[in-house]
Amino acid sequence: MDFKYYLENAWKMTLQYIAPLIFMTLAMIAISIITLGILAPVTMAGYMHSILLLVRERREPKVQDIFSQMRLFLPLLCFGVVVFIITMIGLMLLFLPGVLFLLAVSFCCIYMLPLMTDRNLGLIDAVKQSYLMVTKESIVDHIVVFILFIGISAIGSSVFIGSLFTQPLATIFLLSVYETLGKAKPATPPGPPPVKPPVTGE
């Protein structure tokens, strides 16, 4: 996997659409804070879908895009609550199990939101498909993708203003990889039809 290409492409695209990306990121963060995280998963779904359209069609992101996937509110909220409860139990018991569980879920579900919004998969099917995508082949590449996505996002999270730039950058990087993985391999063109021997008269 050409990580240099994906990073350079994400950097150029972020700079090209920096203003709408910042406004959309700011709106997503603000709504997540105001709603105490209740709308965080579903607004992230809308955020990712908008950026996927940017990557795929060069469609300019819009602030209202973060509300485009509200149909996923309930399943994503339930999923987030279950993950949060299990993580908290792990953290309270021995701490390390909670951290490992959260990392494992985050890695296996890294493509879950794009799959739900792009292919209209249900929650369970999206989790299964995301798991297959990261484990079927080139698992090391997907580990690197995960580390880069989390790392870039975390760098900006340390400073609020920084996240307005690094979150779009990390998301464009991730969805560029997803878009490449989602492209079907071209089918092998059929060979020429067999030539029938000429019919000769007796």
Backbone as JSON Lines, residues from 0, in Angstrom:
{"i":0,"aa":"M","n":[0.85,-1.2,0.0],"ca":[0.0,0.0,0.0],"c":[0.88,1.25,0.0]}
{"i":1,"aa":"D","n":[0.59,2.16,-0.92],"ca":[1.4,3.36,-1.07],"c":[0.92,4.45,-0.08]}
{"i":2,"aa":"F","n":[1.46,4.4,1.13],"ca":[1.03,5.34,2.17],"c":[1.43,6.77,1.83]}
{"i":3,"aa":"K","n":[2.57,6.93,1.18],"ca":[3.03,8.27,0.81],"c":[2.03,8.92,-0.13]}
{"i":4,"aa":"Y","n":[1.53,8.17,-1.09],"ca":[0.55,8.7,-2.04],"c":[-0.72,9.13,-1.31]}
{"i":5,"aa":"Y","n":[-1.23,8.28,-0.43],"ca":[-2.47,8.59,0.28],"c":[-2.31,9.82,1.16]}
{"i":6,"aa":"L","n":[-1.16,9.93,1.83],"ca":[-0.93,11.08,2.71],"c":[-0.79,12.37,1.9]}
{"i":7,"aa":"E","n":[-0.05,12.31,0.81],"ca":[0.12,13.5,-0.02],"c":[-1.2,13.92,-0.64]}
{"i":8,"aa":"N","n":[-1.98,12.95,-1.09],"ca":[-3.28,13.26,-1.68],"c":[-4.22,13.88,-0.63]}
{"i":9,"aa":"A","n":[-4.2,13.33,0.59],"ca":[-5.03,13.87,1.66],"c":[-4.61,15.29,2.02]}
{"i":10,"aa":"W","n":[-3.3,15.53,2.04],"ca":[-2.79,16.87,2.35],"c":[-3.25,17.88,1.31]}
{"i":11,"aa":"K","n":[-3.09,17.54,0.02],"ca":[-3.48,18.46,-1.06],"c":[-4.98,18.73,-1.04]}
{"i":12,"aa":"M","n":[-5.77,17.68,-0.81],"ca":[-7.22,17.85,-0.83],"c":[-7.69,18.67,0.37]}
{"i":13,"aa":"T","n":[-7.04,18.47,1.51],"ca":[-7.38,19.25,2.7],"c":[-7.12,20.73,2.47]}
{"i":14,"aa":"L","n":[-5.97,21.05,1.89],"ca":[-5.65,22.45,1.62],"c":[-6.6,23.04,0.58]}
{"i":15,"aa":"Q","n":[-6.98,22.24,-0.41],"ca":[-7.85,22.73,-1.47],"c":[-9.25,23.09,-0.96]}
{"i":16,"aa":"Y","n":[-9.74,22.28,0.0],"ca":[-11.11,22.48,0.52],"c":[-11.07,22.88,2.01]}
{"i":17,"aa":"I","n":[-10.03,23.59,2.41],"ca":[-9.79,23.83,3.83],"c":[-10.95,24.57,4.5]}
{"i":18,"aa":"A","n":[-11.53,25.58,3.86],"ca":[-12.57,26.37,4.5],"c":[-13.83,25.55,4.8]}
{"i":19,"aa":"P","n":[-14.44,24.89,3.82],"ca":[-15.63,24.09,4.13],"c":[-15.35,22.93,5.08]}
{"i":20,"aa":"L","n":[-14.15,22.37,5.01],"ca":[-13.8,21.28,5.91],"c":[-13.72,21.77,7.36]}
{"i":21,"aa":"I","n":[-13.13,22.94,7.55],"ca":[-13.02,23.5,8.91],"c":[-14.41,23.8,9.47]}
{"i":22,"aa":"F","n":[-15.27,24.41,8.67],"ca":[-16.62,24.73,9.14],"c":[-17.39,23.46,9.51]}
{"i":23,"aa":"M","n":[-17.28,22.43,8.66],"ca":[-18.0,21.18,8.93],"c":[-17.44,20.49,10.17]}
{"i":24,"aa":"T","n":[-16.12,20.49,10.32],"ca":[-15.5,19.87,11.49],"c":[-15.88,20.61,12.76]}
{"i":25,"aa":"L","n":[-15.87,21.93,12.7],"ca":[-16.25,22.74,13.86],"c":[-17.69,22.47,14.26]}
{"i":26,"aa":"A","n":[-18.58,22.37,13.29],"ca":[-20.0,22.1,13.58],"c":[-20.17,20.73,14.21]}
{"i":27,"aa":"M","n":[-19.43,19.74,13.69],"ca":[-19.54,18.39,14.24],"c":[-19.06,18.33,15.7]}
{"i":28,"aa":"I","n":[-17.93,18.98,15.97],"ca":[-17.39,18.98,17.33],"c":[-18.34,19.72,18.27]}
{"i":29,"aa":"A","n":[-18.86,20.86,17.83],"ca":[-19.75,21.66,18.67],"c":[-21.02,20.89,19.02]}
{"i":30,"aa":"I","n":[-21.61,20.24,18.03],"ca":[-22.84,19.48,18.27],"c":[-22.57,18.3,19.19]}
{"i":31,"aa":"S","n":[-21.44,17.66,19.02],"ca":[-21.09,16.53,19.89],"c":[-20.95,16.97,21.34]}
{"i":32,"aa":"I","n":[-20.35,18.15,21.54],"ca":[-20.16,18.67,22.9],"c":[-21.5,19.09,23.5]}
{"i":33,"aa":"I","n":[-22.29,19.81,22.72],"ca":[-23.58,20.31,23.22],"c":[-24.51,19.16,23.61]}
{"i":34,"aa":"T","n":[-24.49,18.09,22.82],"ca":[-25.38,16.94,23.09],"c":[-24.73,15.9,24.0]}
{"i":35,"aa":"L","n":[-23.6,16.26,24.6],"ca":[-22.88,15.36,25.52],"c":[-22.51,14.03,24.85]}
{"i":36,"aa":"G","n":[-22.2,14.11,23.57],"ca":[-21.75,12.93,22.84],"c":[-22.86,12.07,22.26]}
{"i":37,"aa":"I","n":[-24.1,12.41,22.55],"ca":[-25.22,11.58,22.07],"c":[-25.3,11.58,20.55]}
{"i":38,"aa":"L","n":[-25.07,12.73,19.94],"ca":[-25.12,12.82,18.49],"c":[-23.75,12.64,17.83]}
{"i":39,"aa":"A","n":[-22.73,12.36,18.62],"ca":[-21.38,12.23,18.07],"c":[-21.27,11.12,17.02]}
{"i":40,"aa":"P","n":[-21.77,9.9,17.28],"ca":[-21.62,8.84,16.27],"c":[-22.34,9.14,14.96]}
{"i":41,"aa":"V","n":[-23.57,9.64,15.04],"ca":[-24.34,9.85,13.81],"c":[-23.84,11.07,13.03]}
{"i":42,"aa":"T","n":[-23.34,12.08,13.74],"ca":[-22.75,13.22,13.02],"c":[-21.42,12.83,12.39]}
{"i":43,"aa":"M","n":[-20.68,11.94,13.04],"ca":[-19.44,11.43,12.44],"c":[-19.75,10.62,11.19]}
{"i":44,"aa":"A","n":[-20.86,9.89,11.2],"ca":[-21.27,9.13,10.02],"c":[-21.55,10.08,8.85]}
{"i":45,"aa":"G","n":[-22.3,11.16,9.11],"ca":[-22.56,12.15,8.08],"c":[-21.3,12.85,7.62]}
{"i":46,"aa":"Y","n":[-20.4,13.11,8.56],"ca":[-19.12,13.75,8.28],"c":[-18.29,12.88,7.34]}
{"i":47,"aa":"M","n":[-18.21,11.59,7.66],"ca":[-17.43,10.67,6.83],"c":[-18.04,10.52,5.44]}
{"i":48,"aa":"H","n":[-19.36,10.46,5.37],"ca":[-19.99,10.3,4.07],"c":[-19.74,11.52,3.19]}
{"i":49,"aa":"S","n":[-19.79,12.7,3.78],"ca":[-19.53,13.92,3.03],"c":[-18.1,13.93,2.49]}
{"i":50,"aa":"I","n":[-17.15,13.51,3.33],"ca":[-15.76,13.49,2.88],"c":[-15.52,12.37,1.86]}
{"i":51,"aa":"L","n":[-16.26,11.27,1.97],"ca":[-16.16,10.23,0.96],"c":[-16.61,10.76,-0.41]}
{"i":52,"aa":"L","n":[-17.67,11.56,-0.43],"ca":[-18.11,12.16,-1.68],"c":[-17.08,13.17,-2.2]}
{"i":53,"aa":"L","n":[-16.38,13.81,-1.28],"ca":[-15.29,14.71,-1.68],"c":[-14.18,13.92,-2.36]}
{"i":54,"aa":"V","n":[-13.79,12.81,-1.74],"ca":[-12.73,11.96,-2.29],"c":[-13.14,11.36,-3.63]}
{"i":55,"aa":"R","n":[-14.38,10.92,-3.71],"ca":[-14.85,10.18,-4.88],"c":[-15.27,11.09,-6.03]}
{"i":56,"aa":"E","n":[-15.98,12.2,-5.71],"ca":[-16.58,13.02,-6.76],"c":[-16.1,14.47,-6.74]}
{"i":57,"aa":"R","n":[-15.19,14.79,-5.81],"ca":[-14.73,16.16,-5.6],"c":[-15.9,17.09,-5.27]}
{"i":58,"aa":"R","n":[-16.86,16.57,-4.54],"ca":[-18.02,17.36,-4.1],"c":[-17.63,18.14,-2.85]}
{"i":59,"aa":"E","n":[-17.86,19.44,-2.86],"ca":[-17.47,20.28,-1.73],"c":[-18.31,19.97,-0.5]}
{"i":60,"aa":"P","n":[-17.67,19.74,0.64],"ca":[-18.41,19.43,1.88],"c":[-19.27,20.61,2.32]}
{"i":61,"aa":"K","n":[-20.39,20.28,2.97],"ca":[-21.29,21.3,3.51],"c":[-21.59,20.99,4.97]}
{"i":62,"aa":"V","n":[-21.83,22.03,5.75],"ca":[-22.09,21.84,7.18],"c":[-23.3,20.94,7.39]}
{"i":63,"aa":"Q","n":[-24.33,21.11,6.6],"ca":[-25.55,20.32,6.78],"c":[-25.34,18.83,6.5]}
{"i":64,"aa":"D","n":[-24.21,18.49,5.88],"ca":[-23.95,17.08,5.58],"c":[-23.84,16.23,6.84]}
{"i":65,"aa":"I","n":[-23.47,16.85,7.95],"ca":[-23.29,16.05,9.16],"c":[-24.62,15.5,9.69]}
{"i":66,"aa":"F","n":[-25.73,16.05,9.18],"ca":[-27.05,15.54,9.59],"c":[-27.65,14.59,8.54]}
{"i":67,"aa":"S","n":[-26.88,14.24,7.54],"ca":[-27.43,13.47,6.42],"c":[-27.68,12.0,6.74]}
{"i":68,"aa":"Q","n":[-27.13,11.51,7.84],"ca":[-27.27,10.08,8.16],"c":[-28.03,9.85,9.47]}
{"i":69,"aa":"M","n":[-29.02,10.71,9.75],"ca":[-29.75,10.6,11.01],"c":[-30.52,9.29,11.13]}
{"i":70,"aa":"R","n":[-30.77,8.61,10.01],"ca":[-31.44,7.3,10.06],"c":[-30.62,6.27,10.84]}
{"i":71,"aa":"L","n":[-29.32,6.55,11.01],"ca":[-28.43,5.62,11.72],"c":[-28.29,5.98,13.2]}
{"i":72,"aa":"F","n":[-29.07,6.95,13.66],"ca":[-28.9,7.43,15.03],"c":[-29.03,6.31,16.06]}
{"i":73,"aa":"L","n":[-30.13,5.55,16.01],"ca":[-30.39,4.55,17.03],"c":[-29.36,3.42,17.03]}
{"i":74,"aa":"P","n":[-29.08,2.78,15.88],"ca":[-28.09,1.69,15.91],"c":[-26.71,2.16,16.34]}
{"i":75,"aa":"L","n":[-26.29,3.35,15.9],"ca":[-24.97,3.83,16.28],"c":[-24.91,4.21,17.75]}
{"i":76,"aa":"L","n":[-26.0,4.76,18.28],"ca":[-26.05,5.1,19.7],"c":[-25.97,3.83,20.55]}
{"i":77,"aa":"C","n":[-26.73,2.81,20.18],"ca":[-26.7,1.54,20.93],"c":[-25.32,0.91,20.87]}
{"i":78,"aa":"F","n":[-24.71,0.92,19.69],"ca":[-23.37,0.37,19.53],"c":[-22.37,1.11,20.41]}
{"i":79,"aa":"G","n":[-22.46,2.44,20.41],"ca":[-21.55,3.24,21.22],"c":[-21.73,2.99,22.71]}
{"i":80,"aa":"V","n":[-22.98,2.84,23.15],"ca":[-23.25,2.58,24.57],"c":[-22.68,1.23,24.99]}
{"i":81,"aa":"V","n":[-22.87,0.21,24.15],"ca":[-22.35,-1.13,24.48],"c":[-20.83,-1.12,24.56]}
{"i":82,"aa":"V","n":[-20.19,-0.5,23.59],"ca":[-18.73,-0.42,23.59],"c":[-18.24,0.36,24.81]}
{"i":83,"aa":"F","n":[-18.93,1.45,25.14],"ca":[-18.54,2.27,26.29],"c":[-18.64,1.47,27.59]}
{"i":84,"aa":"I","n":[-19.74,0.74,27.77],"ca":[-19.94,-0.02,29.01],"c":[-18.87,-1.1,29.16]}
{"i":85,"aa":"I","n":[-18.62,-1.86,28.09],"ca":[-17.62,-2.93,28.15],"c":[-16.24,-2.35,28.41]}
{"i":86,"aa":"T","n":[-15.94,-1.22,27.77],"ca":[-14.64,-0.58,27.98],"c":[-14.48,-0.12,29.42]}
{"i":87,"aa":"M","n":[-15.52,0.48,29.99],"ca":[-15.46,0.95,31.37],"c":[-15.28,-0.21,32.35]}
{"i":88,"aa":"I","n":[-15.96,-1.33,32.08],"ca":[-15.8,-2.51,32.94],"c":[-14.36,-2.99,32.89]}
{"i":89,"aa":"G","n":[-13.8,-3.05,31.68],"ca":[-12.4,-3.46,31.54],"c":[-11.44,-2.52,32.22]}
{"i":90,"aa":"L","n":[-11.7,-1.23,32.13],"ca":[-10.83,-0.24,32.76],"c":[-10.91,-0.32,34.28]}
{"i":91,"aa":"M","n":[-12.09,-0.56,34.82],"ca":[-12.26,-0.62,36.28],"c":[-11.65,-1.89,36.87]}
{"i":92,"aa":"L","n":[-11.67,-2.97,36.09],"ca":[-11.14,-4.22,36.6],"c":[-9.61,-4.23,36.61]}
{"i":93,"aa":"L","n":[-9.03,-4.2,35.44],"ca":[-7.57,-4.28,35.36],"c":[-6.96,-3.21,34.46]}
{"i":94,"aa":"F","n":[-7.76,-2.31,33.96],"ca":[-7.37,-1.21,33.09],"c":[-6.92,-1.68,31.71]}
{"i":95,"aa":"L","n":[-5.91,-2.56,31.66],"ca":[-5.38,-2.99,30.38],"c":[-6.42,-3.68,29.49]}
{"i":96,"aa":"P","n":[-7.26,-4.57,30.04],"ca":[-8.3,-5.19,29.17],"c":[-9.21,-4.16,28.52]}
{"i":97,"aa":"G","n":[-9.54,-3.11,29.23],"ca":[-10.4,-2.07,28.66],"c":[-9.73,-1.36,27.51]}
{"i":98,"aa":"V","n":[-8.44,-1.06,27.67],"ca":[-7.69,-0.39,26.61],"c":[-7.56,-1.3,25.39]}
{"i":99,"aa":"L","n":[-7.22,-2.57,25.63],"ca":[-7.07,-3.52,24.53],"c":[-8.39,-3.73,23.79]}
{"i":100,"aa":"F","n":[-9.48,-3.81,24.54],"ca":[-10.79,-3.99,23.92],"c":[-11.14,-2.8,23.03]}
{"i":101,"aa":"L","n":[-10.9,-1.59,23.53],"ca":[-11.22,-0.39,22.78],"c":[-10.38,-0.31,21.5]}
{"i":102,"aa":"L","n":[-9.09,-0.65,21.6],"ca":[-8.22,-0.63,20.43],"c":[-8.66,-1.68,19.41]}
{"i":103,"aa":"A","n":[-9.02,-2.87,19.91],"ca":[-9.43,-3.94,19.01],"c":[-10.72,-3.58,18.27]}
{"i":104,"aa":"V","n":[-11.69,-3.03,19.0],"ca":[-12.95,-2.63,18.37],"c":[-12.72,-1.5,17.37]}
{"i":105,"aa":"S","n":[-11.9,-0.54,17.74],"ca":[-11.63,0.6,16.85],"c":[-10.96,0.12,15.56]}
{"i":106,"aa":"F","n":[-10.02,-0.83,15.69],"ca":[-9.33,-1.35,14.52],"c":[-10.26,-2.16,13.62]}
{"i":107,"aa":"C","n":[-10.99,-3.08,14.23],"ca":[-11.87,-3.95,13.44],"c":[-13.03,-3.19,12.8]}
{"i":108,"aa":"C","n":[-13.42,-2.07,13.41],"ca":[-14.57,-1.31,12.9],"c":[-14.15,-0.02,12.2]}
{"i":109,"aa":"I","n":[-12.91,0.05,11.76],"ca":[-12.4,1.3,11.19],"c":[-13.15,1.7,9.91]}
{"i":110,"aa":"Y","n":[-13.66,0.71,9.18],"ca":[-14.41,1.0,7.95],"c":[-15.92,0.85,8.15]}
{"i":111,"aa":"M","n":[-16.36,0.72,9.39],"ca":[-17.78,0.46,9.65],"c":[-18.67,1.62,9.18]}
{"i":112,"aa":"L","n":[-18.34,2.84,9.55],"ca":[-19.18,3.98,9.18],"c":[-19.25,4.19,7.67]}
{"i":113,"aa":"P","n":[-18.12,4.16,6.97],"ca":[-18.22,4.28,5.51],"c":[-19.07,3.18,4.88]}
{"i":114,"aa":"L","n":[-18.97,1.97,5.4],"ca":[-19.75,0.86,4.85],"c":[-21.25,1.07,5.09]}
{"i":115,"aa":"M","n":[-21.6,1.61,6.24],"ca":[-23.01,1.83,6.56],"c":[-23.59,2.96,5.71]}
{"i":116,"aa":"T","n":[-22.81,4.0,5.47],"ca":[-23.33,5.14,4.73],"c":[-23.19,4.98,3.22]}
{"i":117,"aa":"D","n":[-22.15,4.3,2.8],"ca":[-21.88,4.17,1.37],"c":[-22.62,2.98,0.76]}
{"i":118,"aa":"R","n":[-22.64,1.87,1.46],"ca":[-23.27,0.66,0.91],"c":[-24.61,0.33,1.59]}
{"i":119,"aa":"N","n":[-25.04,1.2,2.49],"ca":[-26.32,1.0,3.19],"c":[-26.37,-0.33,3.93]}
{"i":120,"aa":"L","n":[-25.25,-0.76,4.49],"ca":[-25.22,-1.99,5.27],"c":[-25.78,-1.74,6.67]}
{"i":121,"aa":"G","n":[-26.39,-2.76,7.25],"ca":[-26.81,-2.68,8.64],"c":[-25.6,-2.72,9.56]}
{"i":122,"aa":"L","n":[-25.83,-2.42,10.83],"ca":[-24.72,-2.35,11.78],"c":[-23.92,-3.64,11.84]}
{"i":123,"aa":"I","n":[-24.59,-4.77,12.03],"ca":[-23.9,-6.05,12.16],"c":[-23.15,-6.39,10.88]}
{"i":124,"aa":"D","n":[-23.79,-6.21,9.74],"ca":[-23.14,-6.51,8.46],"c":[-21.93,-5.61,8.22]}
{"i":125,"aa":"A","n":[-22.05,-4.35,8.62],"ca":[-20.93,-3.41,8.44],"c":[-19.75,-3.79,9.32]}
{"i":126,"aa":"V","n":[-20.03,-4.22,10.55],"ca":[-18.97,-4.66,11.45],"c":[-18.27,-5.89,10.87]}
{"i":127,"aa":"K","n":[-19.05,-6.84,10.38],"ca":[-18.48,-8.07,9.79],"c":[-17.63,-7.74,8.56]}
{"i":128,"aa":"Q","n":[-18.17,-6.88,7.7],"ca":[-17.44,-6.54,6.48],"c":[-16.16,-5.77,6.79]}
{"i":129,"aa":"S","n":[-16.22,-4.86,7.75],"ca":[-15.03,-4.11,8.15],"c":[-13.98,-5.05,8.72]}
{"i":130,"aa":"Y","n":[-14.42,-6.0,9.52],"ca":[-13.49,-6.99,10.09],"c":[-12.81,-7.8,8.99]}
{"i":131,"aa":"L","n":[-13.59,-8.19,7.99],"ca":[-13.01,-8.96,6.88],"c":[-12.02,-8.12,6.09]}
{"i":132,"aa":"M","n":[-12.33,-6.85,5.91],"ca":[-11.45,-5.97,5.14],"c":[-10.1,-5.79,5.8]}
{"i":133,"aa":"V","n":[-10.07,-5.74,7.14],"ca":[-8.79,-5.48,7.82],"c":[-8.02,-6.76,8.16]}
{"i":134,"aa":"T","n":[-8.68,-7.91,8.07],"ca":[-8.01,-9.15,8.45],"c":[-7.82,-10.14,7.31]}
{"i":135,"aa":"K","n":[-8.57,-9.96,6.22],"ca":[-8.52,-10.95,5.15],"c":[-7.13,-11.02,4.52]}
{"i":136,"aa":"E","n":[-6.57,-9.86,4.22],"ca":[-5.24,-9.81,3.61],"c":[-4.58,-8.48,3.95]}
{"i":137,"aa":"S","n":[-3.24,-8.46,3.92],"ca":[-2.47,-7.24,4.2],"c":[-2.85,-6.61,5.53]}
{"i":138,"aa":"I","n":[-2.94,-7.43,6.58],"ca":[-3.35,-6.9,7.87],"c":[-2.36,-5.86,8.39]}
{"i":139,"aa":"V","n":[-1.09,-6.03,8.05],"ca":[-0.07,-5.06,8.5],"c":[-0.35,-3.69,7.9]}
{"i":140,"aa":"D","n":[-0.77,-3.66,6.63],"ca":[-1.1,-2.39,5.98],"c":[-2.24,-1.69,6.7]}
{"i":141,"aa":"H","n":[-3.25,-2.46,7.09],"ca":[-4.39,-1.87,7.77],"c":[-4.03,-1.41,9.19]}
{"i":142,"aa":"I","n":[-3.09,-2.1,9.82],"ca":[-2.61,-1.65,11.12],"c":[-1.93,-0.29,10.98]}
{"i":143,"aa":"V","n":[-1.13,-0.15,9.91],"ca":[-0.47,1.14,9.67],"c":[-1.5,2.22,9.38]}
{"i":144,"aa":"V","n":[-2.52,1.89,8.59],"ca":[-3.59,2.85,8.3],"c":[-4.26,3.29,9.6]}
{"i":145,"aa":"F","n":[-4.55,2.34,10.46],"ca":[-5.19,2.63,11.75],"c":[-4.3,3.53,12.6]}
{"i":146,"aa":"I","n":[-3.02,3.21,12.67],"ca":[-2.1,4.01,13.49],"c":[-1.99,5.43,12.95]}
{"i":147,"aa":"L","n":[-1.91,5.57,11.63],"ca":[-1.81,6.9,11.04],"c":[-3.09,7.71,11.26]}
{"i":148,"aa":"F","n":[-4.24,7.04,11.09],"ca":[-5.51,7.74,11.29],"c":[-5.66,8.22,12.73]}
{"i":149,"aa":"I","n":[-5.41,7.31,13.69],"ca":[-5.51,7.68,15.1],"c":[-4.44,8.7,15.47]}
{"i":150,"aa":"G","n":[-3.23,8.5,14.95],"ca":[-2.12,9.4,15.29],"c":[-2.35,10.81,14.81]}
{"i":151,"aa":"I","n":[-2.77,10.96,13.54],"ca":[-3.02,12.3,12.99],"c":[-4.15,12.97,13.75]}
{"i":152,"aa":"S","n":[-5.21,12.21,14.03],"ca":[-6.35,12.77,14.77],"c":[-5.92,13.19,16.17]}
{"i":153,"aa":"A","n":[-5.1,12.36,16.83],"ca":[-4.67,12.64,18.2],"c":[-3.79,13.88,18.28]}
{"i":154,"aa":"I","n":[-2.96,14.07,17.26],"ca":[-2.07,15.24,17.26],"c":[-2.9,16.53,17.33]}
{"i":155,"aa":"G","n":[-3.96,16.56,16.56],"ca":[-4.8,17.75,16.57],"c":[-5.66,17.86,17.81]}
{"i":156,"aa":"S","n":[-6.02,16.71,18.38],"ca":[-6.89,16.71,19.56],"c":[-6.25,17.37,20.76]}
{"i":157,"aa":"S","n":[-4.91,17.4,20.78],"ca":[-4.22,18.02,21.91],"c":[-4.47,19.52,21.95]}
{"i":158,"aa":"V","n":[-4.77,20.1,20.8],"ca":[-5.11,21.52,20.71],"c":[-6.39,21.63,19.9]}
{"i":159,"aa":"F","n":[-7.41,22.29,20.46],"ca":[-8.72,22.33,19.8],"c":[-8.63,22.85,18.37]}
{"i":160,"aa":"I","n":[-7.9,23.95,18.19],"ca":[-7.78,24.53,16.85],"c":[-7.1,23.56,15.91]}
{"i":161,"aa":"G","n":[-6.15,22.8,16.43],"ca":[-5.43,21.85,15.6],"c":[-6.33,20.77,15.04]}
{"i":162,"aa":"S","n":[-7.3,20.35,15.81],"ca":[-8.2,19.28,15.37],"c":[-9.05,19.7,14.19]}
{"i":163,"aa":"L","n":[-9.25,21.02,14.02],"ca":[-10.04,21.51,12.89],"c":[-9.32,21.24,11.57]}
{"i":164,"aa":"F","n":[-8.02,21.04,11.64],"ca":[-7.25,20.73,10.43],"c":[-6.89,19.25,10.35]}
{"i":165,"aa":"T","n":[-6.46,18.68,11.48],"ca":[-5.99,17.29,11.44],"c":[-7.11,16.28,11.31]}
{"i":166,"aa":"Q","n":[-8.31,16.58,11.83],"ca":[-9.42,15.64,11.69],"c":[-9.83,15.45,10.23]}
{"i":167,"aa":"P","n":[-10.0,16.53,9.46],"ca":[-10.28,16.33,8.03],"c":[-9.15,15.61,7.31]}
{"i":168,"aa":"L","n":[-7.91,15.96,7.64],"ca":[-6.76,15.33,7.01],"c":[-6.75,13.82,7.25]}
{"i":169,"aa":"A","n":[-6.96,13.43,8.51],"ca":[-6.97,12.01,8.85],"c":[-8.14,11.28,8.18]}
{"i":170,"aa":"T","n":[-9.29,11.95,8.13],"ca":[-10.48,11.31,7.55],"c":[-10.34,11.15,6.04]}
{"i":171,"aa":"I","n":[-9.8,12.16,5.37],"ca":[-9.57,12.05,3.92],"c":[-8.58,10.93,3.64]}
{"i":172,"aa":"F","n":[-7.55,10.82,4.46],"ca":[-6.58,9.74,4.3],"c":[-7.27,8.38,4.42]}
{"i":173,"aa":"L","n":[-8.06,8.2,5.47],"ca":[-8.73,6.92,5.7],"c":[-9.69,6.58,4.56]}
{"i":174,"aa":"L","n":[-10.48,7.56,4.13],"ca":[-11.49,7.29,3.11],"c":[-10.87,7.15,1.72]}
{"i":175,"aa":"S","n":[-9.69,7.69,1.52],"ca":[-8.97,7.44,0.27],"c":[-8.57,5.97,0.19]}
{"i":176,"aa":"V","n":[-8.13,5.43,1.32],"ca":[-7.79,4.01,1.38],"c":[-9.05,3.17,1.17]}
{"i":177,"aa":"Y","n":[-10.13,3.55,1.86],"ca":[-11.4,2.82,1.72],"c":[-11.88,2.82,0.28]}
{"i":178,"aa":"E","n":[-11.8,3.96,-0.39],"ca":[-12.26,4.07,-1.77],"c":[-11.46,3.15,-2.69]}
{"i":179,"aa":"T","n":[-10.16,3.04,-2.44],"ca":[-9.33,2.15,-3.25],"c":[-9.7,0.69,-3.0]}
{"i":180,"aa":"L","n":[-9.95,0.36,-1.73],"ca":[-10.32,-1.02,-1.39],"c":[-11.68,-1.38,-1.96]}
{"i":181,"aa":"G","n":[-12.56,-0.39,-2.06],"ca":[-13.92,-0.66,-2.51],"c":[-14.06,-0.82,-4.0]}
{"i":182,"aa":"K","n":[-13.03,-0.42,-4.73],"ca":[-13.12,-0.55,-6.18],"c":[-12.99,-2.01,-6.58]}
{"i":183,"aa":"A","n":[-13.94,-2.46,-7.36],"ca":[-13.91,-3.85,-7.8],"c":[-12.79,-4.05,-8.8]}
{"i":184,"aa":"K","n":[-12.17,-5.19,-8.68],"ca":[-11.11,-5.53,-9.62],"c":[-11.74,-5.76,-10.99]}
{"i":185,"aa":"P","n":[-11.1,-5.25,-12.03],"ca":[-11.68,-5.42,-13.37],"c":[-11.77,-6.88,-13.75]}
{"i":186,"aa":"A","n":[-12.89,-7.22,-14.32],"ca":[-13.08,-8.61,-14.71],"c":[-12.17,-8.96,-15.87]}
{"i":187,"aa":"T","n":[-11.74,-10.2,-15.92],"ca":[-10.9,-10.66,-17.01],"c":[-11.72,-10.7,-18.29]}
{"i":188,"aa":"P","n":[-11.3,-9.99,-19.3],"ca":[-12.1,-9.96,-20.52],"c":[-12.2,-11.34,-21.14]}
{"i":189,"aa":"P","n":[-13.36,-11.67,-21.65],"ca":[-13.51,-13.0,-22.24],"c":[-12.64,-13.15,-23.47]}
{"i":190,"aa":"G","n":[-12.16,-14.34,-23.69],"ca":[-11.32,-14.61,-24.84],"c":[-12.16,-14.63,-26.1]}
{"i":191,"aa":"P","n":[-11.49,-14.61,-27.23],"ca":[-12.24,-14.64,-28.49],"c":[-13.0,-15.93,-28.64]}
{"i":192,"aa":"P","n":[-14.17,-15.89,-29.29],"ca":[-14.94,-17.12,-29.46],"c":[-14.19,-18.11,-30.32]}
{"i":193,"aa":"P","n":[-14.38,-19.38,-30.05],"ca":[-13.68,-20.38,-30.84],"c":[-14.09,-20.31,-32.31]}
{"i":194,"aa":"V","n":[-13.08,-20.47,-33.14],"ca":[-13.33,-20.41,-34.58],"c":[-13.8,-21.77,-35.08]}
{"i":195,"aa":"K","n":[-14.94,-21.74,-35.69],"ca":[-15.48,-23.02,-36.2],"c":[-14.77,-23.37,-37.5]}
{"i":196,"aa":"P","n":[-14.45,-24.64,-37.64],"ca":[-13.77,-25.05,-38.9],"c":[-14.73,-24.88,-40.06]}
{"i":197,"aa":"P","n":[-14.21,-24.5,-41.19],"ca":[-15.08,-24.3,-42.37],"c":[-15.75,-25.6,-42.78]}
{"i":198,"aa":"V","n":[-16.99,-25.47,-43.19],"ca":[-17.73,-26.66,-43.61],"c":[-17.39,-26.91,-45.07]}
{"i":199,"aa":"T","n":[-16.89,-28.08,-45.31],"ca":[-16.52,-28.44,-46.68],"c":[-17.53,-29.41,-47.24]}
{"i":200,"aa":"G","n":[-17.84,-29.25,-48.49],"ca":[-18.79,-30.17,-49.1],"c":[-18.16,-31.54,-49.36]}
{"i":201,"aa":"E","n":[-18.95,-32.55,-49.28],"ca":[-18.44,-33.91,-49.49],"c":[-18.39,-34.21,-50.99]}
